[in-house]
Every structure is written in structure tokens, then in C-alpha cells.
């Protein structure tokens, strides 16, 4: 009777232990399956994230390459534009006003290089001072013209160069017309002096022959 009393709890404990063991193994396998699914989900998420990162990188790279290409093209366009601004076109170089300017300069230099005799000392000094002033202004115009026609000197559009050329032409034309008027006045003054000298000689000869 006593043995049955002690055996019954043992059987109950063994059954309970077996049930607990059975429950623990099943639960363990269930948890392992859940953990595996979780890992698979994580791997799928990582793969998707990696794919998105690669796509984003490619988009960014292509975008940066496109921006770089655009910037390079824009830089080249600006460079070509500024080079063009520093290079006078044939419409400027072959403009008829360029030839006129050199023609005016040649005349002015020739007109003032003539020897004007029969002038007083004060008149000669005055003519010389005017000559120097005019030639200095001419040299300034020619320097401006040289810079205007040279490559790399000035950064201007063709319209701006033509306006500057017109201004130089007008300035040189003014000096050309002034030189014409001034040298003609000198010639008239020389003739007047010569006439006065002739008149004096005539009077002297007249009185000497009386």
C-alpha cells in the first residue's frame, strides 16, 4: 500500500515531466522556425535596402555626371564667348574707318612736317606747340586703335568695338580738319609776310631811285 502511495506521485511526476519536456521541444522548434522566418525577412529587407541604395547611388552619380557635363559645356561656352570678345572680327578689322584713320594721320604728319619760313620767333614757337599737341592726340588715337584691333587686348563685343572705332575716327577726323585749317592759315601768314617783305623792298627801291 505504501509502495503504491509512493509510486503514484512518481508516475504523476514522470508524466508531468514528459509533458513539460514535450512542450519545451515543440516550443523550441516553433521559436526556431519563427527566428528563421525573422532572419529571412531581415535578409530580404537588407537586400531591398541594398538595391535601393545602389539605385540611389546610380541616380546620384548620373545626376552629378550630368551636372558636371552641363557645367563643363557651360564653361566651354563661356570660355569661347570671352575668347570671342577678345578677338576683333573681320567686320571691325576691315572697316573703312580704319583706313581713313591712317590716311588722316599721314596727312597730319605731312602737313606739320613742312618747313614754314618767314615766320617770327613767336609764330614759330606757337606753330611748334600746336604741332606737338596735335601729334600727341594723334598718337593716343592710334594707340587706342591698335588695342581695338589687337587680339587679347580688349574684351568687347563687335558692336562695342565699332562704337569705339567710330569715336576714334571722329577724333582723328577733327584733328585732320583742324590741321587743314591751321596749316592753311600758316601758309596765308607766310604769304602775307612775304608780301609785306616785297612791299618793303618795293618801297625801299622806290625811295632809293628817287
C-alpha positions as CSV (number, residue, x, y, z in Angstrom):
1,X,0.0,0.0,0.0
2,X,2.9,2.3,0.9
3,X,4.6,1.4,-2.4
4,X,1.5,2.4,-4.4
5,X,1.3,5.5,-2.4
6,X,4.9,6.5,-3.4
7,X,4.7,5.1,-6.9
8,X,1.6,7.2,-7.8
9,X,3.3,10.6,-7.2
10,X,6.3,9.3,-9.2
11,X,4.2,8.3,-12.1
12,X,2.4,11.7,-11.9
13,X,5.8,13.5,-11.8
14,X,7.1,11.5,-14.7
15,X,4.0,12.2,-16.7
16,X,4.3,15.8,-15.8
17,X,8.0,15.8,-16.7
18,X,7.3,14.1,-20.0
19,X,4.6,16.6,-20.8
20,X,6.8,19.5,-19.9
21,X,9.7,18.1,-22.0
22,X,7.3,17.5,-24.9
23,X,6.1,21.1,-24.6
24,X,9.6,22.6,-24.4
25,X,10.8,20.8,-27.5
26,X,7.8,21.8,-29.5
27,X,8.0,25.4,-28.3
28,X,11.8,25.4,-29.1
29,X,11.2,24.2,-32.7
30,X,8.4,26.8,-33.0
31,X,10.7,29.5,-31.8
32,X,13.5,28.4,-34.1
33,X,11.1,28.4,-37.1
34,X,9.9,31.9,-36.1
35,X,13.5,33.1,-35.7
36,X,14.4,31.6,-39.1
37,X,11.5,33.5,-40.7
38,X,12.6,36.6,-38.9
39,X,16.1,36.2,-40.3
40,X,14.8,35.6,-43.8
41,X,12.7,38.7,-43.5
42,X,15.7,40.7,-42.3
43,X,17.8,39.4,-45.2
44,X,15.1,40.3,-47.7
45,X,14.9,43.8,-46.2
46,X,18.6,44.2,-46.3
47,X,18.6,43.0,-50.0
48,X,15.9,45.5,-50.8
49,X,17.7,48.3,-49.0
50,X,20.9,47.4,-50.8
51,X,19.1,47.5,-54.1
52,X,17.6,50.9,-53.3
53,X,20.9,52.3,-52.2
54,X,22.5,51.1,-55.4
55,X,19.7,52.7,-57.4
56,X,20.1,55.9,-55.4
57,X,23.8,55.9,-55.9
58,X,23.4,55.4,-59.6
59,X,20.9,58.2,-59.8
60,X,23.2,60.5,-57.8
61,X,26.2,59.5,-59.8
62,X,24.4,60.0,-63.1
63,X,23.0,63.2,-61.8
64,X,26.4,64.5,-60.8
65,X,27.9,63.4,-64.1
66,X,25.1,65.3,-65.8
67,X,25.7,68.4,-63.7
68,X,29.4,68.1,-64.4
69,X,28.8,67.7,-68.1
70,X,26.5,70.7,-68.1
71,X,29.0,72.8,-66.1
72,X,31.8,71.8,-68.5
73,X,29.7,72.7,-71.5
74,X,28.7,76.0,-69.9
75,X,32.3,76.7,-69.0
76,X,33.4,75.9,-72.5
77,X,30.6,78.1,-73.9
78,X,31.6,81.0,-71.6
79,X,35.3,80.5,-72.4
80,X,34.5,80.6,-76.2
81,X,32.4,83.7,-75.6
82,X,35.1,85.5,-73.7
83,X,37.7,84.5,-76.3
84,X,35.5,85.8,-79.0
85,X,35.1,89.1,-77.1
86,X,38.9,89.4,-77.1
87,X,39.2,88.8,-80.8
88,X,38.1,91.5,-83.2
89,X,36.1,90.2,-86.2
90,X,36.8,91.0,-89.8
91,X,33.9,93.5,-89.8
92,X,36.0,95.5,-87.4
93,X,39.4,95.0,-88.9
94,X,38.3,95.6,-92.4
95,X,36.1,98.5,-91.6
96,X,36.7,101.5,-94.0
97,X,37.1,103.8,-91.0
98,X,40.4,102.1,-90.1
99,X,41.9,103.1,-93.4
100,X,40.5,106.6,-93.0
101,X,42.2,107.0,-89.6
102,X,45.6,106.1,-91.1
103,X,45.0,108.4,-94.0
104,X,44.2,111.3,-91.7
105,X,47.3,110.6,-89.6
106,X,49.5,110.5,-92.7
107,X,48.2,113.9,-93.8
108,X,48.5,115.5,-90.4
109,X,52.1,114.3,-90.0
110,X,52.9,115.6,-93.5
111,X,51.2,118.9,-93.0
112,X,53.1,119.7,-89.8
113,X,56.5,118.5,-91.2
114,X,56.6,121.2,-93.8
115,X,59.1,123.9,-93.1
116,X,57.3,127.2,-92.6
117,X,59.8,130.0,-93.2
118,X,59.3,133.8,-92.9
119,X,57.6,133.4,-89.5
120,X,58.6,135.4,-86.5
121,X,60.1,133.5,-83.5
122,X,56.9,133.8,-81.5
123,X,54.9,132.5,-84.5
124,X,57.3,129.6,-85.0
125,X,57.1,128.7,-81.3
126,X,53.3,128.8,-81.4
127,X,53.2,126.6,-84.5
128,X,55.5,124.1,-82.9
129,X,53.4,123.9,-79.7
130,X,50.3,123.3,-81.7
131,X,52.0,120.6,-83.7
132,X,53.2,118.8,-80.6
133,X,49.7,118.9,-79.1
134,X,48.0,117.6,-82.2
135,X,50.6,114.8,-82.7
136,X,50.2,113.7,-79.1
137,X,46.5,113.4,-79.6
138,X,47.0,111.5,-82.8
139,X,49.3,109.1,-81.1
140,X,46.7,108.5,-78.4
141,X,44.1,107.7,-81.1
142,X,46.4,105.3,-82.9
143,X,47.2,103.5,-79.6
144,X,43.5,103.1,-78.9
145,X,43.1,101.8,-82.5
146,X,45.9,99.4,-82.1
147,X,44.4,98.0,-78.9
148,X,41.0,97.8,-80.5
149,X,42.3,95.7,-83.5
150,X,44.7,93.5,-81.4
151,X,43.7,90.1,-80.2
152,X,43.5,89.7,-76.4
153,X,43.9,93.4,-75.6
154,X,40.2,94.4,-75.0
155,X,37.1,92.4,-74.1
156,X,34.4,93.9,-76.2
157,X,31.6,92.8,-78.5
158,X,31.7,93.8,-82.2
159,X,29.1,96.4,-81.6
160,X,31.2,97.9,-78.8
161,X,34.3,97.8,-80.9
162,X,32.5,99.5,-83.8
163,X,31.3,102.3,-81.5
164,X,34.9,102.8,-80.2
165,X,36.2,102.7,-83.7
166,X,33.7,105.4,-84.7
167,X,34.8,107.5,-81.8
168,X,38.4,107.2,-82.8
169,X,37.5,108.0,-86.4
170,X,35.6,111.1,-85.3
171,X,38.5,112.3,-83.1
172,X,41.1,111.8,-85.8
173,X,38.8,113.5,-88.4
174,X,38.5,116.5,-86.1
175,X,42.3,116.8,-85.9
176,X,42.6,116.3,-89.7
177,X,40.1,119.1,-90.4
178,X,41.8,121.3,-87.8
179,X,45.2,120.6,-89.3
180,X,44.0,121.5,-92.7
181,X,42.6,124.8,-91.4
182,X,45.6,125.6,-89.3
183,X,48.3,124.8,-91.8
184,X,46.4,126.8,-94.5
185,X,46.3,129.7,-92.0
186,X,50.1,129.4,-91.6
187,X,50.6,129.4,-95.4
188,X,48.5,132.5,-95.6
189,X,50.5,134.1,-92.9
190,X,53.7,133.2,-94.7
191,X,52.4,134.7,-97.9
192,X,51.4,137.8,-96.1
193,X,54.9,138.1,-94.6
194,X,56.4,137.6,-98.0
195,X,54.1,140.2,-99.5
196,X,54.9,142.6,-96.7
197,X,58.6,141.9,-97.3
198,X,58.1,142.5,-101.0
199,X,56.2,145.7,-100.3
200,X,59.0,146.9,-98.1
201,X,61.6,146.1,-100.8
202,X,59.5,147.9,-103.4
203,X,59.2,151.0,-101.2
204,X,62.9,150.9,-100.5
205,X,63.7,150.6,-104.1
206,X,61.3,153.4,-104.9
207,X,62.8,155.8,-102.5
208,X,66.3,154.7,-103.5
209,X,65.6,155.5,-107.1
210,X,64.2,158.9,-106.4
